[in-house]
Amino acid sequence: MAPISKGFDFTEKNMVDDGVPDGYQKNRTMFCREERMAQDLPAVSLRDVAVRFGPFTAVGNMNLTVRDSEFVAVVGPTGCGKSTILNVVTGLLQPAAGEVTIFGKPLAGLNGDSGYMLQQEAILPWKTAEDNVALGLVFQGVTKEEARLKARVWLAKVGLKGFEKRYPHQLSGGQRKRVAMAQTLIMEPRIVLMDEPFSALDVHTRRLMHRILLDLWQADRRSLIFITHDLDEAITLADRVVVMSAVPRAASSAMSRSPCRGRATSRPSPPPTRSSASTARSGTSSARKWRRAMPSSKSQTLPIPVTAAVPASQEDRERRRRRSASAYRMKVRLTRLALIGCVLGAWEIGAGTGVIDPFFFPPPSEVVSRIVQWFSEGDIWLDLGITLLETALSFVLGVTGGTTLGLWLGLSRFASDVVQPIIKVFNAIPRVLLAPIFVIWFGLGLASKVALGMTIVIFIAFFNTYQGVREVNPVVLANARLLRASKLALLRHVYIPSAMSWILSSLRVSVGMAVMGAVVAEYLGSSMGLGHVIAQAEGVMDATGVFAGIVVLSLFVVLLDLVVDQLEKRLLVWRPSSSHEHDA
């Protein structure tokens, strides 16, 4: 690969026609460099821009001009500030010095004319491919139906027709990159920013993405800044290549203070000398070889899948995986039943032979008989209904209050710093000690039982929600902000779905805690409920009644847990199963 001369433009004016695919050459030659230079205002202009992070200068004295409809690639070593430049252009970072103008206007806040495809994966894992692509339009107030219709069109453009309803974990890495590209381009930005979008892909998929990108860019000729480490990739795609160096060789003091400096790109190149002309021919020849290697839009090489059809072999593997998972679940259930049967059988035999004292540990058969007697007589139904009502109210009020408090403190740093120490103090108080206070305040009725259960549940829900909000992926959050999401949209589409896994995890614990709070309150003072039944049996030293009450209570909790499990499966349908992750 011949070296690139400073300020050399890899434009179609310098390219020859031999061997260049028709799909690229015909459209690209329509916009020569002179026509783009005739534009009155550049799309992006950086003048002496410097970016500092504390004492460290990431970029210094950067000068860059990108003309309207121009494809510019920026190449440089790791850590030289390429991504920092994009963050400045999009408005995520404010430069410490210099001037940034977008179409002649100084940049203030986020760049409304830009679309930014981030280097890290930023699509929402809880939304399907079409909902991810339509997200920016929804943020702009477009109806969901219209946004999805446009999203399907763009998914077809990037070769994902038939994959609209798939979640990100059901797509390959290259397919997720196509979704991210469609999500950026559907907003029709005048300036497209791409930060090493294909660096994690294999060579085959990368070349496929190159073709898709060039086809889409040729359709509307938007200004595009493409960050890459690969010089060959830059030559293949771009009109002009900007090379950034980590350590400038110039001895001037201004450059020595800058750890990274963009090479002069906005100034016209000097007339080529004999040696520079040789370099130009060498660079052109290299670029021509790479463009010839690129498949044309008419080529059948590297076809873009247009349907969601799955190869038969993959279907067979999926069926075998499902059969294996089903067999494993059946094995677990049978082993569990065998273990419980062995324990109960040993207990029954021990109580019958006198090895175990039946006064303290009555035989399981007697416990089952007592439970059957309770349900046949019908008295237990009223107690179950009272406990269920107390549990449901404690659960709903505690989860609602804890989730709301967790969202508020998770989103407000000031409120968190003020309130969180107070919450920790209240959480340290044993809940049983609060029962007498609630009895004094609310009496022996329903309110005191609900209050005790709620104080147990609310802290579990709060801490899980707070942690879930604080651990929202910053890349996902930044991408949503770049798509112009409002605060309410961020809460609805990012914060709450991201924290939902934490919230639902807390629900399992919260159900048991709500039951425990209700039963403990009934045990301490009540005339109805399962806690009252157990307390009565304990008062007459009836171990059979105590064990029967515990069994009924345990079955009650298991049923509630099954309800929460079904709710979790419905709300977290986007999350890959453990078997899926194992196979991957």
Buried (B, 14 or more C-beta within 10 A) or exposed (E): EEEBBEBBBBBBEBBEEEEBBEBBBEBBBEBEBEEBEEBEEBBBBBBEBBBEEEEEBBBBBBBBBBBBBBBBBBBBEEEBBBBBBBBBBBBBBEBBBBEBBBBEEEBEEBBEBBBBBBBBBBBBBBBBBBBBBBBBBBBEEBEEEEBBBBBBEBBBBBBBBBBBEBBBBBBEEBBBBBBBBBBBBBBEBBBBBBBBBBEBBEEEBBBBBBBBBBBBBBEEBBBBBBBBEBBBBBBBBBBBBBBBBEEBEEEEEEBEEBBBBBBBBBEEBEEBEEEBEEBBBBBBEBBBEBBEEBBBBEEEEBEBEEEEEEEEEEEEEEEEBEEEBEEEEEEEEEEEEEEEEEEBEEBBEBBEEEEBEBEEBBBBEBBBBBBEEBEEEEEBEEBBEBBBBBBBBBBBBBBBBBBBBBBBBBBEEEEBEEBEEEBEEEBEEEBEEBBEEBBEEBEBEBBBBBBBBBBBBBBBBBBBBBBBBBEBBEEBBBBBBBBBBEEEBBBEBBBBBBBBBBBBBBBBBBBBBBBBBBBBBBBBBBEBBBBBBBBBBBEEEBBBBBBBBBBBBEEBBEEBBEEBEEEBEEBBEBBBEEBEEEEE
